Amino acid sequence: MPDDAARARRRTGTGIALALTLVLGAVLLTGLPQDDDRRPDGAGCRPRTVASFSADSTLTSEFARYGDDATRTDDWTGGDGTHSVRLPDGRLLWLFSDTYLGRVHRPPNPVGESTAWRDTTAPLVRNSAVLMRDGRLEGTLPAPLFPDPAPDQWRWPVAARVEPRSPGSSERVVRVLLWVRTAGQHPWIYGVPTATEVATLSLPGLRVESVVRVHDQQQVADPSRRVLFGTTLVEEDGWTYVFGGDDGRPASRPASHAYAARVPEGGLADPAAWEYWNGSDWQTRARPRPVLGDGRRTGVGSAFSVVRDGGTYVLFTMAAGAEGLTAVASYWSCSPTGPWHGPAREFTPALPGGGTAAYNPQAHPELSGDGRLVLSYDVNWLETTGAAVMLSRDVSLYRPRFVTVRLGPGR
């Protein structure tokens, strides 16, 4: 039988797993200029950094309101791995990795955000999806949305986009990138990286039509060198640029690497359409080569975010080193393949109290505008021992929080 620490680590899943990986990494906020535009003065590309940030209490409070609603017992009460995509009818689809369902309890006359709790027996599923309309969360799709592919394997949804069913098609579908992990022994207690898949969801009903494996890593003997794609993506000039990372091992690689792939619009579910950056060119069936990360001072965790600000790609990640569970850093580039400059100025989003960690910063361009960028980050209990108990005792911990970021000139 596993000890309490191992059980806690497995139960919190993505939360602590990504927290520990992101302590090694830096959040990437990147944009995708033309491949031949790599000069800082080319095609509007200019150095960028975080000029200011402020808490977005409206979005944070909406997830707290929905999670605390005890009307149903089969809906979302907390989760991490926060990603979003705008649907053609205006709804926003939120995707989560490990997710608590069940009921949240509140005492009479509650005081403070930590007074609500969930039972320690509350259901935990590997993924979920929640719908929002006009800023208000409406409901949870039947969870888990993506079933386990095999015994001792599970799927974590990451980035998603609406695209043509096939190149040139007028019919549109939702494509969701999935990470497949397999149960493993120490140090892979959060799962061994196994493959990247793409799910196709119908519109407007969001029925899962198919799941296709696009990048299988089972033949890569060293799990620390396996690359999972889809932590973030950027659409530009008929291409979808898909970013990924390796897990690395904390003891031997203090910062993980970022990788890039690209797919023609409408081709995400076609493995043959994927091209990978091999260090000098885009090629199919190529072994991806890192676009960022020296294994020491610079790099990313397995989850980061990239956006385009004018002609500049900006990448956000948790800062490497001692600040890796509290501070967010950024990089910039004129191309998705680099060179990446940074890390630039860090900022420290609010945490609910001592013993907690921030991780998985994700940009939400569909909520951004007027020079501001909405960024979410997940929150979890820092210590793995007893984490499951703490997440049940204080339901506010395992929910996304949001900030509004403004970018300014960098160097």
C-alpha positions in Angstrom: 0.0 0.0 0.0 1.3 3.5 -0.7 2.1 5.8 2.2 0.1 8.9 2.9 2.5 11.2 1.0 2.2 9.1 -2.2 -1.6 8.9 -1.9 -1.8 12.7 -1.4 0.5 13.3 -4.5 -1.6 11.0 -6.7 -4.9 12.5 -5.5 -3.9 16.1 -6.2 -2.7 15.0 -9.6 -1.9 17.9 -11.9 -1.8 20.4 -9.1 1.3 19.4 -7.2 2.8 17.7 -10.2 2.8 20.9 -12.3 3.8 22.9 -9.3 6.9 20.9 -8.8 7.7 21.0 -12.5 7.0 24.7 -12.8 9.3 25.5 -10.0 11.9 24.5 -12.5 10.4 26.5 -15.3 9.5 30.0 -16.4 6.1 31.0 -17.9 6.2 31.7 -21.5 4.1 34.3 -23.0 4.8 34.2 -26.7 3.5 35.5 -30.0 4.2 33.9 -33.4 5.7 36.1 -36.1 6.9 35.0 -39.5 9.6 32.4 -39.5 12.0 34.7 -41.3 11.3 37.6 -39.0 13.8 37.1 -36.2 15.3 40.6 -35.8 14.0 42.7 -32.9 13.1 45.5 -35.4 11.4 43.3 -37.9 7.7 43.5 -38.8 6.7 45.2 -35.6 8.6 42.8 -33.3 9.8 44.6 -30.3 11.0 43.6 -26.8 8.1 43.2 -24.4 7.8 42.7 -20.6 5.2 43.0 -17.9 4.5 46.7 -17.2 1.8 46.1 -14.6 -0.6 43.6 -13.2 -3.7 43.6 -11.0 -6.0 41.0 -9.5 -9.2 40.2 -11.6 -11.6 39.6 -8.7 -14.6 39.3 -11.0 -13.4 36.1 -12.7 -11.9 34.7 -9.5 -15.2 35.2 -7.6 -17.3 33.6 -10.4 -15.4 30.3 -10.1 -15.8 30.5 -6.3 -19.5 31.1 -6.6 -20.0 28.3 -9.0 -17.8 25.9 -7.0 -19.6 26.6 -3.8 -23.1 26.1 -5.3 -24.5 23.0 -3.7 -27.5 22.7 -6.0 -26.0 19.7 -7.8 -23.6 17.0 -6.7 -22.2 16.0 -10.1 -20.6 19.3 -11.1 -17.2 21.1 -10.8 -16.2 22.2 -7.3 -12.5 22.7 -8.0 -9.8 21.8 -10.5 -6.5 22.8 -12.1 -4.9 22.8 -15.5 -7.1 25.8 -16.5 -7.6 26.3 -20.3 -10.3 28.1 -22.2 -11.7 28.4 -25.8 -14.4 30.7 -27.3 -17.1 28.8 -29.1 -18.9 30.2 -32.2 -22.1 30.9 -30.3 -20.3 33.1 -27.8 -20.0 30.5 -25.0 -16.7 29.9 -23.3 -15.6 26.4 -22.7 -13.3 25.9 -19.7 -11.2 22.8 -19.6 -9.7 21.3 -16.4 -7.4 18.4 -15.5 -7.9 16.7 -12.1 -11.3 17.8 -10.9 -13.3 17.5 -7.7 -17.0 16.9 -8.0 -19.6 16.4 -5.2 -21.0 18.9 -2.7 -19.4 21.8 -0.9 -20.5 22.5 2.6 -20.8 25.9 4.2 -21.6 26.6 7.8 -24.3 29.0 8.9 -23.1 32.6 8.8 -19.8 31.8 7.0 -16.9 34.1 7.6 -13.9 34.2 5.3 -13.1 32.2 2.1 -11.7 29.2 4.0 -14.9 28.3 5.8 -16.3 26.1 3.0 -15.2 22.4 2.8 -15.8 19.2 0.9 -15.9 15.7 2.1 -12.6 13.8 1.9 -14.6 11.1 -0.1 -15.6 13.7 -2.7 -15.2 12.2 -6.3 -12.1 13.1 -8.2 -12.0 12.7 -12.0 -9.1 13.2 -14.3 -10.7 15.9 -16.5 -13.8 18.1 -16.8 -15.3 20.9 -18.9 -17.4 23.8 -17.7 -19.5 26.2 -19.8 -19.7 30.0 -19.3 -22.1 32.4 -21.0 -21.8 36.2 -20.6 -19.4 35.9 -17.7 -21.5 33.4 -15.7 -20.7 29.7 -15.4 -23.7 27.7 -16.3 -22.9 24.0 -16.0 -20.5 21.1 -16.1 -20.5 18.6 -18.9 -20.7 14.9 -17.9 -17.3 14.2 -16.3 -14.9 12.9 -17.1 -15.3 14.2 -20.6 -12.4 12.2 -21.9 -12.4 8.6 -20.7 -9.1 6.8 -19.7 -7.5 5.3 -22.8 -6.3 2.2 -21.0 -6.0 0.8 -17.5 -3.6 2.9 -15.4 -3.6 5.7 -18.0 -5.5 9.0 -18.1 -6.0 12.1 -20.2 -5.4 15.7 -19.1 -6.9 18.3 -21.5 -4.7 21.3 -22.4 -5.1 23.9 -25.2 -8.0 23.9 -27.6 -9.3 25.8 -30.6 -12.2 25.9 -33.0 -11.1 25.1 -36.5 -12.5 23.6 -39.8 -13.2 19.9 -39.7 -10.5 19.5 -42.4 -8.5 22.1 -44.3 -10.9 24.2 -46.4 -14.1 22.8 -44.9 -16.9 25.1 -43.9 -17.9 22.9 -41.0 -16.3 23.8 -37.7 -15.4 21.6 -34.7 -13.6 22.0 -31.4 -10.2 20.4 -31.2 -8.8 19.7 -27.8 -5.2 18.7 -27.2 -4.8 15.9 -24.6 -1.8 14.7 -22.5 -1.8 10.9 -21.9 0.1 9.8 -18.8 0.6 6.3 -17.4 0.9 5.4 -13.7 4.5 5.0 -12.7 6.8 4.6 -9.8 9.0 7.3 -8.1 10.0 9.8 -9.4 7.0 9.5 -11.8 4.4 9.5 -9.2 2.3 11.9 -11.2 2.4 9.7 -14.3 4.9 8.9 -17.0 4.5 11.1 -20.1 3.1 8.9 -22.8 1.5 10.6 -25.8 -0.2 13.7 -27.2 -3.7 13.2 -28.5 -6.3 15.4 -30.2 -10.0 15.1 -29.5 -12.7 16.3 -31.9 -15.9 17.7 -30.3 -19.0 18.5 -32.3 -20.6 21.9 -32.4 -22.8 23.1 -30.9 -23.4 19.9 -28.8 -19.8 19.3 -27.7 -20.1 15.6 -28.2 -16.7 13.8 -28.3 -16.6 12.3 -31.8 -13.1 10.9 -31.9 -9.7 10.9 -30.2 -6.5 10.5 -32.3 -3.0 10.0 -31.1 -0.7 12.4 -32.9 2.6 12.2 -31.1 3.4 8.9 -29.3 6.4 8.9 -27.0 6.4 5.4 -25.7 9.4 4.5 -27.7 11.5 7.2 -26.0 13.3 5.2 -23.3 14.1 8.1 -21.0 10.7 9.6 -19.7 12.4 12.9 -18.9 13.0 13.4 -22.6 9.5 12.7 -23.7 7.8 15.7 -25.1 4.0 16.4 -24.7 2.5 19.1 -27.0 -0.4 21.4 -26.4 0.3 23.4 -23.2 -0.4 26.4 -25.4 -1.1 27.3 -29.0 -1.1 30.4 -31.2 -2.9 30.8 -34.6 -1.2 32.8 -37.3 -1.4 33.0 -41.1 -3.1 29.7 -41.6 -1.0 27.8 -39.1 -1.6 26.6 -35.6 1.7 26.7 -33.7 1.6 24.2 -30.8 4.0 24.4 -27.9 5.1 21.6 -25.6 7.6 20.7 -23.0 9.4 17.8 -21.4 9.1 17.0 -17.7 12.8 16.8 -16.9 13.9 15.5 -13.5 14.3 17.9 -10.7 17.5 16.2 -9.5 19.3 16.4 -12.8 17.6 19.2 -14.8 16.6 22.3 -12.9 14.7 23.8 -15.9 12.8 22.0 -18.6 12.8 22.7 -22.3 10.1 24.2 -24.6 9.4 22.8 -28.1 7.4 23.9 -31.1 5.3 22.2 -33.7 3.0 23.6 -36.4 -0.1 22.3 -38.2 -2.1 23.8 -41.1 -5.5 25.1 -40.1 -8.0 22.3 -39.9 -5.3 19.6 -39.5 -4.8 19.2 -35.8 -6.4 15.8 -35.8 -4.3 14.5 -38.7 -0.9 13.1 -37.4 0.6 13.4 -40.9 -0.1 17.2 -40.9 2.1 17.9 -37.9 5.6 19.5 -38.5 8.2 19.7 -35.7 11.0 22.2 -35.3 14.2 20.1 -35.5 16.6 23.0 -34.7 16.9 24.3 -38.3 13.7 23.6 -40.1 10.1 22.3 -39.9 9.8 18.6 -40.7 7.3 15.8 -40.3 8.3 12.8 -38.2 11.3 14.8 -36.9 12.7 14.5 -33.4 11.7 17.9 -31.9 14.6 20.1 -30.7 14.2 22.7 -27.9 13.4 26.3 -28.8 14.0 27.5 -25.2 15.9 26.2 -22.2 19.5 25.7 -21.2 18.7 23.2 -18.4 19.9 25.7 -15.8 18.9 29.4 -15.7 16.3 29.5 -18.5 13.5 27.2 -19.4 9.9 26.3 -18.8 7.8 23.8 -16.8 5.6 21.3 -18.6 2.8 23.9 -18.6 3.3 27.4 -19.9 1.5 29.9 -22.1 2.3 31.8 -25.3 0.6 34.7 -26.9 1.3 37.2 -29.7 1.5 40.9 -28.9 1.7 42.7 -32.3 4.7 41.2 -33.9 6.2 39.8 -30.7 5.7 36.4 -29.1 5.6 36.6 -25.3 5.9 33.5 -23.1 4.9 33.4 -19.4 6.1 30.7 -16.9 6.8 30.4 -13.2 10.2 31.8 -12.5 13.0 29.3 -12.2 14.8 28.8 -8.9 13.7 29.7 -5.4 10.9 31.9 -6.6 9.4 29.2 -8.8 6.2 28.6 -6.7 5.3 32.3 -6.3 6.7 34.5 -9.1 5.8 34.6 -12.9 8.5 35.5 -15.4 8.3 36.2 -19.1 10.3 35.8 -22.3 9.9 37.4 -25.7 10.9 36.4 -29.3 10.3 37.5 -32.9 9.6 33.9 -33.9 8.0 30.8 -32.2 11.4 29.1 -32.7 13.4 31.8 -31.0 15.8 33.1 -30.1 13.9 33.8 -26.9 15.1 36.7 -24.7 14.7 36.7 -20.9 13.7 35.9 -18.4 12.3 39.4 -18.0 10.7 41.2 -15.1 8.9 38.9 -12.7 5.6 39.6 -10.9 4.1 37.8 -7.9 0.3 37.1 -8.0 -1.6 36.9 -4.7 -1.8 33.6 -2.8 -4.4 32.8 -0.2 -1.9 32.2 2.7 1.2 30.4 3.8 1.9 26.9 2.6 0.4 27.5 -0.8 1.9 27.5 -4.3 1.0 29.1 -7.7 1.6 27.3 -10.9 0.3 26.9 -14.5 -0.1 30.5 -15.7 -2.3 30.5 -18.7 -3.3 33.3 -21.0 -6.9 33.7 -22.1 -6.9 36.0 -25.3 -10.6 35.5 -25.7 -11.1 37.5 -22.5 -8.4 40.1 -23.3 -8.5 43.4 -25.2 -7.8 47.1 -24.9 -4.1 46.5 -24.2 -4.8 44.1 -21.3 -4.2 40.3 -21.1 -6.1 38.0 -18.8 -3.9 35.4 -17.1 -5.0 32.6 -14.8 -2.9 30.7 -12.4 -3.7 27.6 -10.3 -3.3 27.3 -6.5 -2.5 24.3 -4.5 -1.1 23.2 -1.1 2.7 23.3 -1.2 3.4 20.3 0.9 2.5 17.0 -0.7 2.0 15.2 2.7 -1.6 15.9 3.7 -2.4 17.8 0.6 -5.7 15.9 -0.1 -6.9 16.8 3.4 -6.0 20.5 3.0 -7.8 20.7 -0.3 -10.9 19.3 1.3 -10.7 21.5 4.3 -10.3 24.7 2.3 -12.0 24.4 -1.1 -10.7 27.8 -2.2 -7.2 26.4 -2.7 -7.8 24.2 -5.7 -9.4 26.8 -8.0 -8.1 29.2 -10.6 -7.3 32.8 -9.8 -7.0 35.5 -12.4 -4.9 38.7 -13.0 -5.0 41.3 -15.7 -1.5 42.0 -17.2 -0.4 44.9 -19.3 2.7 44.6 -21.4 5.3 47.4 -22.0 8.7 47.9 -23.6 11.3 45.4 -22.7 14.9 44.9 -23.5 
